[in-house]
Amino acid sequence: MQNLTATTVPQHVAIIMDGNGRWANARGLPRTMGHRKGVETVRAAVKTAGELGIRYLTLFAFSSENWSRPAAEVSDLMGLLKTFIRRDLADLHRENVRIRVIGDRSNLRGDILPLLVEAEETTRANTGITLVIAFNYGARDEMTRAMRRLAADVAEGRLRPEDITPERIAATLDTSGIPDPDLIIRTSGEERLSNFLLWQGAYSELIFVPELWPDFTRETFLAALEKYACRERRFGGVTEPTLAVGS
């Protein structure tokens, strides 16, 4: 990959992991088998991102709209998340991975929330790649919750309306402290953001790949990063070169 160098690897990559169900259907398998295969792909993607020097990898694991799926499928997805955290947390911690979770936590039940908190607390001091898991996440919901907090601060006199700046809004979002994604990748050939990082992705480069998520290999990842490396970043002004790691 001649264009993929240390200076062109993005600092933050976000991925909409799409196509698990279609992968399973195409093979005559239950949709749950596609989700299980997708978890294997997650492990490989985290490893690849860490090896390449990507500092943040955000994965759209479960949207706030996914609760409307069949109860059996939702139950299996919850089980997979629990298994991933219980099985992989020690390995991720040992590999210096820091875990952040974004999304609405107010209505989470059972042992899901304690597991998410445990993953964050266990890895809080780690200094390697930050794995951001978007769980029960929707960008419109995220922005609504942020606006309500800011409105409450104004109503109670802690904040003036003129103090609500883009920087203040960004600091109130779930992703506070995380740089905006340089690159958003969506698998399965679909070409939309589906309520994912709408504020943060305002100037992200977008790459849509035809592979279903379970078929997203290291080579697919590298090919997407190669395309990114050839892009000229524009932020509403003059042309800028692609951002280097740590820039």
N, C-alpha and C positions, 0 to 999 in steps of 0.2 A: 504494500500500500504506500505508494510513493508520496502522497500528499498528507499522510497521517504521521505527524511528528509530535514531539513534546510540546511544540508551540501552537499546534492546531487542535489538540485534543480539548474538547469542551470541558469547562469546569463543572457544569451541571447538566445532566441528561435526565429527562423525564420520559417515561414510556407508558403508553396506553396499551395494556396487554389484552389484545382482543383476539378471539377466535378459538378459544378452548372447546366450546360446544360444537362448533362446525367441524373442528378437527376430529372430535369423537364421532359425530354423525356420519362423516365421510368414511369412517372405518366400521360403521355398524356397532359402535360401542355406546354405552351410556354416557351422557354428558359429564358425569362425575369423573369418568376416566380421563376426559380432556383436561379437567381442572387438576387432576393428580399429575398428569404429564406436564402441565403448565408450571407446577411447583418446581419440578426438576429444572425447567428452563430458567426460573427465577434464580436458583442457586448458581447456574452457569453464568447468567448475566451479571450477577453481583461479583463473581470471581473475575470475569473479563474486565468489568469496569475498574475494579481495584488494581488489576495488573497494568491497565493503561494509564493510570494516574487521574482518572475522573474523581473529583472530590465529592460530588453529590449525585446519587442515583435515586430518582423518585419513581415509584411504581404504583400505578392505579390499581389497587388490589380489590376494592369493593366500593361501589358507589352508593350514595344515599338512595338511589333509585332501584338498586339491585334487590332490596327487600321484597319487591313485587314479584320476584321469580317464584317458581314452585317451591313449596316449603321444604321438600326433600332436598332440592338443589341448594337452597340457602343453608340448610343444616349441614350438608356435606362441605360447603365452602367454609363454614365456621369451624368444622372439624379439621379441615386442612390448615386453616390459619393457626389453630391451637397446636397441631402437630408440628408445623413449621417452627413456631416459636420454641416449643419444648425440645424439639430435636436439634434445631440449628442454632439456638441462642448461644450455647457454649462455644460452638465452633466460630460463630461470628465474633463473639467477644475475644476469643483467642487470636483471631485475625485482625484485631484492633478496629473492627467495624463499629461505628456508632449508629444507633437506631433512633429515628424520630418518627412519630406517628402524627398524621394530620387528619382532620375530620371531626365530626360532631361526636362527642363522647357522652352527651347528656342522657341519651336513651339506650345506652348499651347495657345489656343484662348478663347475668350469670358470671362466668369466670373470664369472659373475653377482656373486659377492661383491666382487671388485675394483671392479666398476662401482658397486655400492651404496656402498662405502666412498668412492670418488671423488666421488660425488654429495654425500655428507655433508661430506667435507673441503673440497670446492670452495666450498660455500655456508655453511660453519660460522659465518662472521662476519656473515652477512647479518641484517638487522634487520626485514625485512618479515614477511609471513605465513610461518608454518612449515607446510610440507607434510609430513605424517607418512604414510609408506607402510608399511602392514602387509603384510609379505611373508613367506611361510612362517610365518604367524602363527596361533596358536590360543590363546585365553585360558587354557584349562586347562594347556596346555603352558607358557605364560608363568609361571603361578603355581607350577607344579611346579618349574620351573628356579629360581625365586626362593626357594621353600621349601628346596630342596636347598642353595643358597648359604648361607642363614641357618642351616640345620642344621649345615653344615660349620663355620661360624664358632663355633657353640655347642660343637661337639665339640672344636674346637681351642683353646677357651678365650678366643676374641676377643670373645665376646658371651654375655651371660647370657640365659636363657630369658625372664626378666621384662622384658628390654629389647626384646623383639619386640613392637612396637606397630603399629597400623595405619599410622602414618607411616613406620616402618622398613620395613614390607612394601612400601608404595607406592614408597619410594626404591629398592627392590631390583628392581622390575618394569622391563620394557623402556621404559616410559613415564616413567621418573624425570625430574623437572624439567618435565614437561608437565602442565598442569592437566587435571582430569577433564573429559570432554565435557559441555557444557551440553545438547547436542542430538544424538541419534543418529537418522539417517534411513535407512530401508531402502526400496529401490525394488522394483518388480515385484509388489506386493500381498502378498508373504509377510510374516507378522507374527511373527518370532522373531529372536533375536540371533545364532544360529548360532555360538556360541563366540567372540564378538567383544567385547572390552573388558568382561568380566564384572565385574571388580573396579572398574574406573574408571567404569563406567556405572551404579553402584549407585543414583544419584539423577539420572541423565540423563533429560531429557524424550525420549519416543520418538514418532516420526512415521513412519507407513508410507504410502507413496504407491503408487498403482496403476501408474504408468508404469514400463516396463522401462528399465534404465539407459541404453541408447542414445537413448531418448526423453526423458531427464531434461534439460530445457531450463533456461535462465535463469529463465523464468517459473515452472517447477515448483519450482525452488530458492527463489525469492522467496515463492511461496505457502506452502511449508513453513516458512520463517522467519516469515511473517506468523502462522501458527498458533502457532508457538513464542512470539511476542511477546504473544499473548493468554493464555498459560498463567500460572498462579501457581505459582512454584517452592516445593516443600515438601521439607524435609530431615529428616523425622521429628519436626518440632516445629511452630512457628507458621508461618503463611503468610508467604512472602517474595516480593517483587516479582521479575520476571525480572532476571537479572544483566546489568549493563551491561558494555560492553567495558572491560577493564582493572580491573574490580572485584575 
